[in-house]
Amino acid sequence: MDAKCEQIYVKNMVCNRCIMVVEDILKEMSLSPLSVKLGEITLEKPLDEKQKVLLAERLKSVGFEIIDSKKTRLIEKVKNAIIELVYRDNSDLKTNLSDYIAGKTNHDYTYISNLFSEVENTTIEKYFILQKTERVKELLVYDELSLNEIAAMLNYSSTAHLSSQFKKVTGLTPSHFKQIKENKRKPLDKV
């Protein structure tokens, strides 16, 4: 990254719609981003103090927060990597989670894992399972794939494993969840 650029990390920016909202805010503020991706904004040039305050206020008004702490930025990077893995990079689900996270963050997995547990009061693995469960809920609501297809897509060893994990997290079997017809999904930033 060019030394003149500014990297800004944003909490709760977890989906493509979030990216579009942030891009609109930057455009309204006449700021030129080099890139906007999950949890990160790269601007062509650094902001002055007044612009930083205004950007923070605008982002906060739509549910986002600028992250200042290096540890918090790393945690958000882990969360965003897991969300990308579960929702976009399904083919990478076959890789080892610890290797995937270490590769995405350029940090030792043991350090990341301990930091994540300390800050989030849960493990990376549990967070990953919660994200996979939310993805299963989404796919069940869409009703386009069979449970076997969902299990294969999300790299479960079997449909029984998916069903068991789903019930453990939600208290419902996938088929019962489907029958309820209420939207029991959580926003990704609330998982």
N, C-alpha and C positions, 0 to 999 in steps of 0.2 A: 504494500500500500504506500502511496506517495506520502511524503512527510507533511505535505500541505493539507491532506485529507483529514477528516474527523470521523472517528468511529463512535457511534452512540448505541448503547445496548438498551433494549426496551423490554420490560416485564409484561407478561400477559399477551404478547403478540404471537398468537399460536395458529393462525389459519390464513388462507389466501385473502379472505375478506378483510382481516386485520391489516394485511399488507396494503390493500387498496385504500383503506381508511387513512393509514399513515401517509401513503403517497399523496392523497388528496390534501392532507394537512400541510405537507411539505410544499406542494404546489401553491396552495393558498398563501403560504408565507414566503413565496418566491425563493425557496431553497432548492438547490440543485443536487439531488442525490445521485451518486454513482451507482448505488444499489440499495435496495430495500428487500430484506429477506427476514425470515422468522427470527424475531428478537434482535435484529441488527439493522442499523442504518449507516451507510457510508456516504458522507457528504463531500463534495468537491473541495470545500474549504472550511476551516474551523469557524464556529459560531462565536459572536461576541457575547458578553454576559447577558445583555438584554434579549437577544435571540434565544439563548439557552433557557432563560426563565419563561419566555413566551411559548417556546416549543414544549417545555415541561408542562405548562398549564394546559395547552391545547391537547396534548396527549392524555393528561389526567382526566380531562373532561369527557373523553371517550373510553376511559377504563384502562389506559396504559400508564406505565411509570418508567421513567428513566432510571437506569441502574448505575450507581456510582461505585459500589464495592466490587473488587475483583472476584471475591468468592461468590457473591450473588450472581455476577455475570457468568461465571463458570457453571453454576447450578442451572441458570436459564439456558445455557448452551446445551447442557445434558438433557434437560426437558425437551427442548426443541429438536434435538437429535432423535430422541425417542419418538416424538410425535411424527417427525418425518419418516422414521423407520416404519412405524405402524400404519401410517396413512398414505405414504407415497412410495417408499422404497421396499415394497413387500418382498422383492427378490432377495434383499439383504437380510431378511428375517432368518435365513438359514445360517448366517454367520453367528459367531459367538457374541453375545451382548457386550461382554467386557471388552473384547477386541474392537467392536464397532464404536463403543463410547470412547475408548482410549484413542482410537484413530480420529474421531470427529473433534476431540478436544485437545489433542496433542499433550495429554497428561497421563501419568501413571494411573491405571484403573483403581488400585487400592486407595490412593490419595483421593481420587474423585468420589469413590464409594463412601469412604469415611466422612468426607466433607458433606456429601449429599445427605447422608443419614443424620449428621449433626444439625444441619440447617433445616431439613424438611421433616425430621422426625419419622422418616420411613426409609426403606432401602430403595435403591435404583430398581431392583428386581420387582418389588411390590408396585412401584410406580409404573413400570413397564406392563405388568399384569393388568393394572387398572386401565391403562391406555388401550391395551388389547381388548379388554372387556367392553370398553366404550365403543370400540370399532366393531366388535361383534354385535352390540346393540344396534348400531347404525345399519349394519348390513341386514340384520333381522327385520328392522323396520322397513327397509327398502323392499324386502321380500323378493329379491331377484335371484339369489343364490341359495342353494341347499346348504344345510349344516355341514355336509361333507365338503362342499366347495369352499365354504368359509374356513373350515378347519385347515384345509390344504393351503389356502391363500395366506393364512396367518401362521403357517408353519407349526400347527399343533401336531403331535404325534398321532392323534386319532380324534375322531368325533367325541368319543367317551372322555378323553382328556379335556377337550374344549368344554364339554357339558359340565364336567366336574368342577373345573376352575370357574366357569361362569356362575354356577350355583353357589360356590364358596364365596364369591365376591358379592353377588346380587341377592342371594337367598331364593332365587328362582331358577328353574330349568329354562333353557333357551326356548323350548316349545311353549311353556307357560308364559314367558315374557312376551312372545309373539301374540298369544291369545289376548293378553290384557288390553292391547290397542291404545294404552296411554303412553305418552312419550316420557319414558323414565331415563332418558339420556341426560348426561351432565355436560355443560360446556367444558371444553378441554382445559381452560385455565382454572377450573374448579376441581379437577381430578387430583 
